Amino acid sequence: MRTVIILETMMSLLTTFQKNSLSRFVSLGAANTIFTLVLYQVLLYFISPALSYAMSWSLGFIVLVIAYPKYVFGNAITFKTVSITSLIYLSSLILGMFVMGLFDYYKMQTRISIFFVIFITSLYNYCALKVLLSRMRTK
C-alpha cells in the first residue's frame, strides 16, 4: 500500500515536471551549465575570465537555441524561434560579461563570480523566453 502511494506520488511529480516549462528549463540548463562551467574552469588556466566565459557560453549557445524553443516551451523550431532565442541569449552574453567585468573590477574571486553570473543571466533568459515564445505559440 505504501509503495503504491510513493509510486503514485513520483508519477504525479514526473507529470508535473513534464508540464512545467520552468522545470524543463532548469534541467536542460543544468546539464548545459555543468558542461560550460567545467569548460570555463579549464579555460581559466589559459585565458582571461571574460574570454573564458564567452567561449564556454558560445558552445552551449548552439544547443540552447534549438532545444529551448522546442523542448522547454513547446514551439516549433523555426527561423523566428531560433532568431528570438538567439537574440535573447546574445543580450544575455552582454549582460553576463558586464556583470563579470564588475565582479572582476571589484576583485571578486573569478572561480566564484561565475555562479552569480549564471544565476543572473538564467533568470533573465527564462523570463524573456517565456514571455516572447509564449506569445508566438498563441498566434
Secondary structure, 3 states (H helix, E strand, C coil): CHHHHHHHHHHHHHHHHHHCHHHHHHHHHHHHHHHHHHHHHHHCCCCCHHHHHHHHHHHHHHHHHHHHHHHHCCCCCCHHHHHHHHHHHHHHHHHHHHHHHHHHHCCCCHHHHHHHHHHHHHHHHHHHHHHHHHHHHHC
